[in-house]
């Protein structure tokens, strides 16, 4: 792969670091239909420490909620969280 400029190199999606918004969107997307912590971690490509940092923030802001089921604790994206995802996707398309 020939790289003609440093800007082209840094804009490559494979090497770009994810922003905080990218991580939040990944978490919300993985929990849209409800998911346990492990599933969210794998789908959003996070480690446990990162997940532990973001979940309380998303719960506090009302973007996610906790549901206790007979299968354990499930995290689910709220309507406010789905609204965030729609707006996030609009911005990405720009």
LINCOR-V683232 format. One record per run of one state. SS is the DSSP state (~ for helix, > for strand, _ for the rest). FROM is the first residue (numbers start at 1). TO is the last residue. Records with the same first field share a line. If there is no record, write none. Layout:
SS->FROM-TO + FROM-TO
This chain:
_->1-5 + 12-19 + 31-34 + 36-36 + 44-47 + 61-63 + 70-71 + 78-78 + 94-94
~->6-11 + 20-30 + 37-43 + 48-60 + 79-93
>->35-35 + 64-69 + 72-77
